[in-house]
Amino acid sequence: MTELNHLDADGAVRMVDVGSKPETDRSAVARATVAMGDATVDRLFAGGLPKGDALATVRIAAIQGAKATAGLIPLCHPVAIDSVDVRIERVDRGATITVSVRVHGRTGVEMEAMTGAATGALTMYDMVKGIDRSAHVSEVTLLEKSGGRSGDWVRA
């Protein structure tokens, strides 16, 4: 990248004008990880947490987070998201929340996928913190994106 497109010629912050960009299919996948003790992971996936169905709550939170991105990240455009898919998987020492977002539009959905994953992870932390104070969000990262002028990208 040779320019910061959120700055105008004088260096002032601005929202990028995407009005003349063509609408294309765009997608992004992001993942967040929540580390916690093995006993907590067992209870999470068995549905045995005091706050109720944590996995359903995390899925809904991740979807809401993706949809709310433009209201949370100052220079993001509101986008008419076509779909949000949330996968929650058990991993060694915790769980991952993977969020896939698709849109047919003028700007990408990387921030929506990352915000959805982060919101899901924070919700998972909230669901388990009462029984596991060592739980923590350890990673939020973009895994891949497709569409738009910059094309496809996959984390190596």
Rosetta silent file (secondary structure, phi, psi, omega in degrees, C-alpha in Angstrom):
SEQUENCE: MTELNHLDADGAVRMVDVGSKPETDRSAVARATVAMGDATVDRLFAGGLPKGDALATVRIAAIQGAKATAGLIPLCHPVAIDSVDVRIERVDRGATITVSVRVHGRTGVEMEAMTGAATGALTMYDMVKGIDRSAHVSEVTLLEKSGGRSGDWVRA
SCORE:     score description
SCORE:     0.000 S_00000001
   1 L     0.000  132.365 -177.774    0.000    0.000    0.000 S_00000001
   2 L  -107.394  -10.673 -179.151    1.367    3.353   -0.989 S_00000001
   3 L  -141.138  154.045  173.205   -1.292    5.658    0.424 S_00000001
   4 L   -97.906  104.113 -171.954   -3.527    5.982    3.430 S_00000001
   5 L   -77.552   -0.366  174.713   -6.920    6.469    1.818 S_00000001
   6 L   -94.732   10.900  176.019   -8.571    7.676    5.035 S_00000001
   7 E  -119.478  140.051  176.059   -6.548   10.899    4.873 S_00000001
   8 L   -84.324 -175.874 -175.980   -7.226   13.818    2.566 S_00000001
   9 L   -60.783  -24.707  179.855   -4.524   15.844    0.788 S_00000001
  10 L   -94.223    1.413  179.649   -3.983   17.903    3.952 S_00000001
  11 L    87.983    7.844  178.925   -3.673   14.857    6.205 S_00000001
  12 L   -83.726  144.977  178.780   -7.108   15.220    7.800 S_00000001
  13 E   -67.763  138.996  177.982   -9.137   12.105    8.556 S_00000001
  14 L  -147.295  162.125  172.450  -12.031   11.491    6.180 S_00000001
  15 L   -89.352  129.369 -176.987  -14.433    8.758    5.225 S_00000001
  16 L   -63.338  138.026  176.605  -13.445    7.301    1.866 S_00000001
  17 L   -83.884  111.482 -179.861  -15.865    8.014   -1.003 S_00000001
  18 L  -104.722    7.472 -174.677  -16.900    4.614   -2.384 S_00000001
  19 L   -58.011  -31.773 -178.055  -19.764    5.992   -4.500 S_00000001
  20 L   -95.095   -2.428  179.433  -18.042    5.418   -7.838 S_00000001
  21 L   -74.332  145.087  177.891  -16.705    1.951   -7.011 S_00000001
  22 L   -73.167  148.233  173.744  -18.455   -0.947   -8.730 S_00000001
  23 L   -77.356  129.500  177.511  -20.576   -3.303   -6.665 S_00000001
  24 E  -138.820  164.342  173.714  -18.940   -6.723   -6.491 S_00000001
  25 E   -72.329  130.799 -178.550  -19.246   -9.856   -4.385 S_00000001
  26 E  -136.542  148.619  177.481  -17.019   -9.494   -1.350 S_00000001
  27 E  -150.521  161.582  176.905  -16.374  -11.696    1.653 S_00000001
  28 E  -153.235  149.702  178.097  -14.182  -11.928    4.711 S_00000001
  29 E  -130.367  130.085  177.759  -13.441  -14.489    7.392 S_00000001
  30 E  -132.138  158.594 -178.660  -12.092  -13.640   10.842 S_00000001
  31 E  -136.230  143.869  171.520  -11.395  -15.655   13.951 S_00000001
  32 E  -126.685  147.129 -179.252  -11.189  -14.917   17.655 S_00000001
  33 E  -119.600  136.735  174.362   -9.841  -17.250   20.305 S_00000001
  34 E  -118.574  116.931  178.275  -10.902  -17.501   23.926 S_00000001
  35 E   -88.742  141.280  179.323   -8.490  -19.373   26.176 S_00000001
  36 L  -163.085  168.300  179.615   -9.869  -21.091   29.279 S_00000001
  37 L   -67.661  156.402 -178.346   -9.356  -24.137   31.460 S_00000001
  38 H   -59.028  -40.395 -179.983  -10.284  -27.606   30.229 S_00000001
  39 H   -64.435  -35.764  178.369  -13.104  -27.987   32.757 S_00000001
  40 H   -68.316  -43.381  177.584  -14.608  -24.709   31.562 S_00000001
  41 H   -59.754  -42.470  178.627  -14.401  -25.792   27.920 S_00000001
  42 H   -58.004  -47.385 -179.263  -16.141  -29.042   28.848 S_00000001
  43 H   -66.502  -38.914  178.567  -18.988  -27.155   30.519 S_00000001
  44 H   -57.688  -50.818 -175.959  -19.219  -24.647   27.657 S_00000001
  45 H   -80.554  -14.703  175.494  -19.694  -27.327   25.005 S_00000001
  46 H   -89.505   -7.287 -179.064  -21.911  -29.506   27.227 S_00000001
  47 L    78.491   26.330 -174.844  -24.299  -26.601   27.822 S_00000001
  48 L  -106.882   35.502  179.066  -23.581  -26.575   31.544 S_00000001
  49 L   -96.048  148.483 -178.509  -22.901  -22.910   32.256 S_00000001
  50 L   -61.891  -26.206 -177.057  -24.877  -20.929   34.846 S_00000001
  51 L   -87.471    4.620  176.028  -25.796  -18.214   32.321 S_00000001
  52 L   101.172 -153.355 -174.019  -27.577  -20.645   29.977 S_00000001
  53 L   -73.405   87.626 -175.514  -26.950  -21.608   26.355 S_00000001
  54 H   -63.791  -40.178 -175.724  -23.603  -19.906   25.853 S_00000001
  55 H   -65.497  -41.123  176.330  -22.997  -21.151   22.318 S_00000001
  56 H   -64.788  -41.212  179.755  -26.317  -19.779   21.036 S_00000001
  57 H   -63.408  -41.738  178.822  -25.669  -16.497   22.835 S_00000001
  58 H   -63.594  -43.333  178.767  -22.179  -16.240   21.309 S_00000001
  59 H   -59.731  -47.668 -179.884  -23.553  -16.878   17.800 S_00000001
  60 H   -62.879  -42.928  179.681  -26.187  -14.183   18.161 S_00000001
  61 H   -61.937  -41.010  179.408  -23.651  -11.734   19.612 S_00000001
  62 H   -63.651  -41.326  177.775  -21.238  -12.345   16.727 S_00000001
  63 H   -64.446  -45.887  178.629  -24.002  -11.673   14.192 S_00000001
  64 H   -61.215  -41.013  179.106  -25.056   -8.517   16.039 S_00000001
  65 H   -60.897  -45.010  178.562  -21.437   -7.359   16.209 S_00000001
  66 H   -60.155  -43.435 -178.702  -20.972   -7.776   12.465 S_00000001
  67 H   -68.557  -27.197 -175.061  -24.183   -5.839   11.791 S_00000001
  68 L   -93.429    4.572 -171.482  -23.238   -3.022   14.203 S_00000001
  69 H   -54.827  -46.634 -176.572  -19.720   -2.407   12.856 S_00000001
  70 H   -61.216  -26.225  177.453  -20.390    0.941   11.173 S_00000001
  71 H   -82.996  -12.817 -177.598  -21.691    2.310   14.472 S_00000001
  72 H  -106.396  -36.359 -176.741  -18.607    1.168   16.368 S_00000001
  73 L  -103.606  113.265 -166.920  -15.679    1.757   13.982 S_00000001
  74 L   -53.895  -38.108 -174.084  -15.674    5.453   13.040 S_00000001
  75 L  -103.051   11.116  176.993  -14.635    5.306    9.366 S_00000001
  76 L   -80.158  141.748  175.377  -16.476    2.128    8.335 S_00000001
  77 L   -82.379  144.411  170.068  -19.308    2.432    5.847 S_00000001
  78 L   -66.970  132.419  179.080  -22.678    0.925    6.687 S_00000001
  79 L  -125.493  148.153  177.678  -23.084   -2.088    4.430 S_00000001
  80 L   -86.423   86.415 -176.197  -26.121   -4.192    3.602 S_00000001
  81 L   -60.927  132.990  176.392  -24.695   -7.533    4.736 S_00000001
  82 L   -83.840  -38.618  179.068  -25.983  -10.502    2.753 S_00000001
  83 E  -159.061  152.016  172.983  -24.982  -13.173    5.262 S_00000001
  84 E  -133.082  125.102  177.346  -23.104  -13.850    8.470 S_00000001
  85 E  -117.236  133.396 -178.421  -22.042  -17.381    9.374 S_00000001
  86 E  -122.801  126.071  175.077  -20.652  -18.180   12.825 S_00000001
  87 E  -118.285  134.109  176.440  -18.752  -21.359   13.716 S_00000001
  88 E  -118.633  125.957 -177.077  -17.653  -22.153   17.253 S_00000001
  89 E  -130.122  143.949  173.212  -15.065  -24.873   17.692 S_00000001
  90 E   -76.318  135.011  175.336  -13.305  -26.446   20.620 S_00000001
  91 E  -132.343  170.164  177.422   -9.526  -26.094   20.408 S_00000001
  92 L   -57.139  120.424  177.429   -6.669  -26.963   22.714 S_00000001
  93 L    70.060   28.530  175.660   -7.113  -24.787   25.831 S_00000001
  94 E   158.806 -146.170 -177.642  -10.247  -22.990   24.678 S_00000001
  95 E  -147.499  154.095  173.566  -12.552  -22.215   21.792 S_00000001
  96 E  -117.166  147.551  172.956  -12.529  -20.271   18.543 S_00000001
  97 E  -116.688  116.401  179.808  -15.268  -18.173   17.032 S_00000001
  98 E  -111.429  126.207 -175.707  -14.968  -17.945   13.238 S_00000001
  99 E  -119.275  125.555  176.163  -17.157  -15.404   11.470 S_00000001
 100 E  -112.548  129.882 -178.000  -17.726  -15.327    7.698 S_00000001
 101 E  -126.302  137.095  177.215  -19.441  -12.287    6.191 S_00000001
 102 E  -126.746  147.819  177.456  -20.645  -11.798    2.610 S_00000001
 103 E  -153.397  152.625  166.917  -21.926   -8.734    0.783 S_00000001
 104 E  -110.912  102.799 -173.512  -22.549   -7.533   -2.746 S_00000001
 105 E  -163.345 -167.061 -174.579  -21.412   -3.957   -2.455 S_00000001
 106 L   -96.670   -7.278  179.810  -18.860   -1.192   -2.964 S_00000001
 107 L  -142.909  156.640 -174.646  -16.688   -1.890    0.068 S_00000001
 108 L   -76.972  175.172 -175.763  -15.357   -4.958    1.818 S_00000001
 109 L  -123.400   28.647  177.864  -16.497   -6.614    5.020 S_00000001
 110 H   -61.735  -44.385 -178.170  -13.187   -7.328    6.764 S_00000001
 111 H   -67.729  -34.075  177.431  -14.082   -5.072    9.683 S_00000001
 112 H   -65.318  -42.461  178.562  -17.536   -6.659    9.967 S_00000001
 113 H   -65.130  -43.335 -179.596  -16.009  -10.134   10.193 S_00000001
 114 H   -68.482  -39.687  178.648  -13.432   -9.018   12.761 S_00000001
 115 H   -66.730  -39.381  176.221  -15.979   -7.094   14.827 S_00000001
 116 H   -61.781  -44.978  179.541  -18.305  -10.090   14.779 S_00000001
 117 H   -63.942  -43.422 -179.936  -15.517  -12.414   15.928 S_00000001
 118 H   -64.399  -42.846  179.725  -14.430   -9.993   18.654 S_00000001
 119 H   -64.487  -41.123  175.750  -17.998   -9.498   19.887 S_00000001
 120 H   -61.508  -42.830 -179.751  -18.528  -13.255   19.972 S_00000001
 121 H   -65.493  -43.201  178.291  -15.296  -13.726   21.909 S_00000001
 122 H   -63.908  -36.828  177.202  -16.153  -11.025   24.438 S_00000001
 123 H   -66.698  -42.006  177.548  -19.571  -12.598   24.903 S_00000001
 124 H   -61.080  -44.346  176.829  -18.007  -16.019   25.431 S_00000001
 125 H   -56.457  -46.203 -179.852  -15.688  -14.498   28.027 S_00000001
 126 H   -60.092  -36.151 -178.679  -18.701  -12.952   29.757 S_00000001
 127 H   -71.584  -28.135 -175.555  -20.452  -16.337   29.790 S_00000001
 128 H  -107.720  -12.251 -172.020  -17.524  -18.174   31.431 S_00000001
 129 L   -60.229  -28.557 -179.986  -15.826  -15.536   33.611 S_00000001
 130 L   -68.583  -23.469  178.995  -17.903  -16.450   36.655 S_00000001
 131 L  -111.538   -9.327 -178.240  -16.465  -19.959   36.744 S_00000001
 132 L  -147.676   92.337 -179.358  -13.023  -19.319   35.228 S_00000001
 133 L   -68.916  -14.249  178.480  -11.212  -16.091   36.074 S_00000001
 134 L   -82.712   -9.639 -179.145   -8.237  -17.216   33.962 S_00000001
 135 L   -60.373  143.883  177.987  -10.315  -17.077   30.758 S_00000001
 136 E  -160.147  151.712  173.591   -9.179  -14.454   28.276 S_00000001
 137 E   -79.393  123.238 -173.673   -9.514  -13.386   24.655 S_00000001
 138 E  -110.159  -11.505 -177.122   -6.151  -14.201   23.139 S_00000001
 139 E  -166.186  139.072  166.660   -6.489  -13.344   19.451 S_00000001
 140 E  -134.505  121.871 -175.581   -8.684  -11.596   16.895 S_00000001
 141 E  -148.384  147.035  172.802   -7.432  -11.879   13.337 S_00000001
 142 E   -78.255  129.865  179.866   -8.507  -11.637    9.729 S_00000001
 143 E   -97.044  -38.002  179.636   -8.045  -14.994    8.001 S_00000001
 144 E  -164.800  160.026  174.242   -9.057  -14.112    4.459 S_00000001
 145 E  -147.173  153.863  175.939  -10.886  -11.664    2.237 S_00000001
 146 E  -143.659  156.147  177.559  -12.067  -11.711   -1.337 S_00000001
 147 L    93.640  167.827  178.612  -13.440   -9.273   -3.866 S_00000001
 148 L    81.115  179.645 -176.265  -12.856   -5.658   -4.653 S_00000001
 149 L   -61.767  -37.535 -177.022   -9.980   -3.884   -6.319 S_00000001
 150 L   -80.451   -7.332  174.085   -7.298   -5.428   -4.103 S_00000001
 151 L    76.348 -154.725 -174.850   -8.540   -8.950   -4.871 S_00000001
 152 L   -90.114  149.531  177.637   -8.170  -12.015   -2.716 S_00000001
 153 E  -146.668  136.426  177.477   -5.959  -12.359    0.339 S_00000001
 154 E  -132.481  131.903  177.043   -5.366  -15.315    2.648 S_00000001
 155 L   -63.440  131.653 -179.205   -3.325  -15.268    5.871 S_00000001
 156 L   -76.071    0.000    0.000   -0.299  -17.491    5.437 S_00000001
